[in-house]
Every structure is written in structure tokens, then in C-alpha cells.
Amino acid sequence: MTDTARKLTIAIASPLEDEHVQRIRAFDPSRFEVIHEPDLLPKPRYVADHNGAPRTMTQVETARWQAILQKADILFDFDKLDAAAMPRNAPNLKWVQATSAGIGEYLRKTGLDKSGIIFTTASGVHARPLAEFTMLGLLYFFRDVPYLNARKQEHHWERYTVQGLEGSRVLLVGLGSLGCAVARDCASFGVEVWGTRRRAGGEIPEGVSRLIEQSRIIEALPHVDALVLACPLTEETHGLIDRPKLDALKHGAVIVNISRGQVIDEQAMYDGLKSGRIKGAALDVFEVEPLPKESPMWDLPNVLISPHSASTVAAENSRIIDIFLDNLGRFTRGEPLRNSYESARGY
């Protein structure tokens, strides 16, 4: 898989803290040259910002970046200037380590899924932070935080009762590394977890009490207190939770979406939230991002909005570099890479 006659060039294509760049440089300097030019990359706005604020590039800077791409055998993240042109602009490119777990839609949109380049994802890195957000969302509504906030604004003290999480039932759509982390957390709170897969067979993950085939989701929805979406976005899951399924969802149920906005019919969900038939929703993702300022979702008191940031924690880049360095070792040994994207699956 590698050309042992020369050093391979690794180009850092998105903002990355210097301590992590140094870890890559120290991995095997006899085999790899690492190019990191922060002034040619978007300016990070926060720790582990892989997109950054766009820079206005001069002709000279653009030429410098193009020269780096010409040399690159491996990219850490996608070229943010023109991802679709990466096969042409980086003719030696063999492999891209992405900083996201869900890259299928991006690869299809840019045509990179047909490029022949190897892509590896950050799958598993975001499982713990997203599981934490899921529990935050469930607790937010099962412990009725909106009620507490309203009483606080009124300076009103009065004892009250909540449903609580223990003894409730959650339908968890998606049982990858993320879904399994959510299942374990829910089970530790005494929640009964029903999980869905494309096919219901196979070993039941820890924390899941019942497996349901994805095609039979609508039969389960009337019997659950919460719906958690943790599946990758694929052709099969696009629009998976449509209006009929939301109409079938138990009255007063809660929704948490840590998948992608396109997995659920957003208008139908909004209608259910506004009417009160859906008790609340904790949403990290939306059909259109950033969520437009004029979106009525902003004004619903029973919606917790996260700007697609539930997965981002201070330790994120360190964990991604762990995967990248492991894959560099596999790459040099000619072994299969960890978290390789498979176009047939869509993730």
C-alpha cells in the first residue's frame, strides 16, 4: 500500500492544535513528512473546530496550498477549498482521515465516493459525548426542566411531581458504537431500551432488552416514552421517521436526534411539538444547518436546540489523532484501516 522508496507526505487540511501536529510528526519521521501551514487553513473558533472561520486567500496563498495538495499522499481531513476537486488537485492522494463519523452524505454530494480514495472516519470518538447529550435531553424533559425554568422566572415556589426516567421505555434507532453507548447509559438509569437494526438477528447489545427490525419501527412507536435517533444517514434512513410514524408515536413522548436532520420529517415533528402531542425534543441536527433564524423551531419552549455541537468536547482531537496514528501504523504495514468508509453501506 505504501511507496517505501520515498517519504509519504501527510498534509493537515483542517485546524489542528500544535500538540496534535507534533504527535503526528513524531510517529515515524523516517517514513512521513508532515505539512502543517495554519495560515492557509480556516481560523478555528473553538477547540476541535474542524471547519473554522473561512479565510480570504491571496493568489500566492492559494498557490502555496495547491502545491501542498500536489505533494500529499495522505490528508488529515478534507480540502475545505474544493473537496470535490481533490482527486485532480491531489493526484498522489491515497487516503483521507476524516474528523467526522458521518461522511457518507458529504462523499456522495462531492462525488468523492467514486474517487477510489480510501476514507476513514472518526467513528467511536463522538459516542461518549453524544450519549451524554442524549441523557441530558431525556433528563431535561423527564425531569421537566422547562417547568422549573418557568417557575423560576415567576419566582414561584411550589412542590411538584415528574415522570422520571426510571421505568420508562426508549426506542433507540441505530446500534453502532453511538447507539450502544446510549443503550448502556439508558439502562443504568433503569430505562428499558428497545433497539432497531436493519435486521433483528444477531447478538443483543448490552443495555438493550429487545431488538426490532427497522422495517417494523411503526409497530413499536405507540409503546415507547422516547425516540432516540442514533443511526447514520444513508439512502435507507433518509426520511425514515416520517409523518405516519410520528403520528404513531405515543402521546407525550420525547424525541432526541443525534443522527442527522434528514432522518426525520422536521415539519411533522414541529407540528407534533407545537400541538403538545410530542412532549419535547432535544435536537443537535436539523434538515438545514445552520438552523435559519426564521425557523419556528427557535420559538418552541419544548425544544432544546444544540448547534450540531453535541459531539464536540475538548478531548475530541486527541481521540481522533489516536485513531489516525493507529491507522498510520496499519497503512505502513499494509493492513486494513480502522473505520474505513464503505460506499455500499453508506458509512
Backbone hydrogen bonds, N-H to C=O, Kabsch-Sander energy under -0.5 kcal/mol:
donor,donor_aa,acceptor,acceptor_aa,energy
4,T,2,T,-0.8
6,R,3,D,-1.0
8,L,31,R,-3.0
10,I,8,L,-0.5
10,I,33,E,-3.4
11,A,9,T,-0.5
11,A,74,I,-2.7
12,I,35,I,-2.6
13,A,11,A,-0.6
13,A,76,F,-2.3
20,H,17,E,-1.1
21,V,17,E,-1.7
22,Q,18,D,-2.6
23,R,19,E,-1.1
24,I,20,H,-1.7
25,R,21,V,-2.5
26,A,22,Q,-2.1
27,F,23,R,-0.6
27,F,24,I,-1.0
28,D,24,I,-0.6
31,R,28,D,-1.9
32,F,28,D,-2.1
33,E,8,L,-2.8
35,I,10,I,-3.1
35,I,33,E,-0.5
36,H,34,V,-0.6
40,L,37,E,-2.2
41,L,38,P,-1.5
43,K,53,A,-2.1
49,D,46,Y,-1.4
50,H,48,A,-0.8
53,A,43,K,-3.2
57,M,55,R,-0.8
62,T,58,T,-2.7
63,A,59,Q,-2.2
64,R,60,V,-2.1
65,W,61,E,-2.4
66,Q,62,T,-2.5
67,A,63,A,-2.1
68,I,64,R,-1.7
69,L,65,W,-2.4
70,Q,66,Q,-2.1
71,K,67,A,-1.1
71,K,68,I,-0.6
72,A,68,I,-1.4
73,D,9,T,-2.5
74,I,9,T,-2.2
75,L,95,W,-2.1
76,F,11,A,-2.7
77,D,75,L,-1.0
77,D,97,Q,-2.0
80,K,13,A,-0.5
80,K,78,F,-0.7
85,A,82,D,-0.8
86,M,83,A,-2.0
88,R,85,A,-0.7
89,N,85,A,-3.3
90,A,86,M,-2.5
93,L,90,A,-2.0
94,K,73,D,-3.1
95,W,73,D,-1.3
96,V,118,I,-2.6
97,Q,75,L,-2.6
98,A,96,V,-0.8
98,A,120,T,-3.3
103,I,101,A,-1.1
107,L,103,I,-2.6
108,R,104,G,-2.3
109,K,105,E,-2.6
110,T,106,Y,-2.0
111,G,107,L,-0.9
112,L,107,L,-0.9
113,D,107,L,-1.5
114,K,111,G,-1.4
115,S,112,L,-1.8
118,I,94,K,-2.3
120,T,96,V,-2.4
121,T,339,N,-2.4
122,A,100,S,-1.9
125,V,122,A,-2.1
126,H,122,A,-0.5
127,A,124,G,-0.5
130,L,126,H,-2.4
131,A,127,A,-2.3
132,E,128,R,-2.2
133,F,129,P,-2.1
134,T,130,L,-2.1
135,M,131,A,-2.3
136,L,132,E,-2.5
137,G,133,F,-2.9
138,L,134,T,-2.6
139,L,135,M,-2.9
140,Y,136,L,-2.6
141,F,137,G,-1.4
142,F,138,L,-3.1
143,R,139,L,-2.3
144,D,141,F,-0.6
145,V,140,Y,-3.1
148,L,144,D,-1.7
149,N,145,V,-2.8
150,A,146,P,-2.1
151,R,147,Y,-2.5
152,K,148,L,-2.4
153,Q,149,N,-2.2
154,E,150,A,-1.3
155,H,151,R,-0.5
155,H,152,K,-1.3
156,H,151,R,-2.6
157,W,155,H,-0.5
158,E,156,H,-0.6
164,G,142,F,-2.0
167,G,190,G,-2.5
168,S,165,L,-2.3
170,V,192,E,-2.8
171,L,226,A,-2.8
172,L,170,V,-0.6
172,L,194,W,-3.4
173,V,171,L,-0.6
173,V,228,V,-3.0
174,G,172,L,-0.8
174,G,196,T,-1.2
180,C,176,G,-2.8
181,A,177,S,-1.6
182,V,178,L,-2.2
183,A,179,G,-2.6
184,R,180,C,-2.1
185,D,181,A,-2.0
186,C,182,V,-2.9
187,A,183,A,-2.5
188,S,184,R,-1.8
189,F,185,D,-0.8
189,F,186,C,-1.2
190,G,187,A,-1.8
191,V,186,C,-2.1
192,E,168,S,-2.8
193,V,191,V,-0.5
194,W,170,V,-3.1
194,W,192,E,-0.6
195,G,193,V,-0.5
195,G,210,R,-2.8
196,T,172,L,-2.4
197,R,212,I,-1.7
208,V,205,P,-1.9
209,S,193,V,-2.7
210,R,193,V,-1.2
212,I,195,G,-2.8
214,Q,197,R,-3.2
216,R,213,E,-2.5
217,I,214,Q,-1.4
219,E,216,R,-1.0
220,A,216,R,-0.7
220,A,217,I,-1.4
221,L,217,I,-1.6
223,H,220,A,-2.2
224,V,221,L,-1.2
225,D,169,R,-2.6
226,A,169,R,-1.1
227,L,254,V,-2.8
228,V,171,L,-2.8
229,L,227,L,-0.5
229,L,256,V,-2.9
230,A,173,V,-2.9
230,A,228,V,-0.7
234,T,232,P,-0.7
238,H,234,T,-1.7
239,G,262,Q,-2.6
240,L,237,T,-2.3
241,I,263,V,-2.7
242,D,240,L,-1.2
246,L,242,D,-2.3
247,D,243,R,-2.7
248,A,244,P,-1.2
249,L,245,K,-1.0
250,K,221,L,-1.9
252,G,277,R,-3.7
253,A,250,K,-1.7
253,A,277,R,-0.5
254,V,225,D,-1.8
255,I,280,G,-2.2
256,V,227,L,-2.6
257,N,282,A,-2.2
258,I,229,L,-2.3
258,I,256,V,-0.6
261,G,286,F,-0.6
263,V,260,R,-1.8
264,I,261,G,-1.2
265,D,241,I,-2.6
266,E,264,I,-1.0
269,M,265,D,-2.3
270,Y,266,E,-2.7
271,D,267,Q,-2.5
272,G,268,A,-1.9
273,L,269,M,-2.4
274,K,270,Y,-2.9
275,S,271,D,-2.0
276,G,272,G,-0.8
277,R,272,G,-0.8
278,I,272,G,-2.2
279,K,253,A,-1.8
279,K,277,R,-0.6
280,G,253,A,-0.9
281,A,302,N,-1.9
282,A,255,I,-2.6
283,L,281,A,-0.6
283,L,304,L,-2.9
284,D,257,N,-2.1
284,D,282,A,-0.5
285,V,257,N,-0.5
295,S,292,P,-2.1
298,W,295,S,-1.2
299,D,296,P,-1.0
300,L,297,M,-1.4
303,V,300,L,-1.2
304,L,281,A,-3.0
305,I,303,V,-0.6
306,S,283,L,-2.7
308,H,284,D,-0.9
308,H,306,S,-2.3
312,T,309,S,-1.4
313,V,311,S,-0.7
316,E,313,V,-2.0
319,R,315,A,-1.7
320,I,316,E,-2.2
321,I,317,N,-2.6
322,D,318,S,-1.6
323,I,319,R,-1.5
324,F,320,I,-2.6
325,L,321,I,-3.0
326,D,322,D,-1.9
327,N,323,I,-2.6
328,L,324,F,-2.3
329,G,325,L,-1.9
330,R,326,D,-1.9
331,F,327,N,-3.1
332,T,328,L,-2.3
333,R,329,G,-1.4
334,G,330,R,-0.6
334,G,331,F,-0.8
335,E,330,R,-2.9
340,S,337,L,-0.9
341,Y,119,F,-3.3
343,S,341,Y,-0.5
345,R,342,E,-0.9
346,G,342,E,-2.3
347,Y,342,E,-1.0
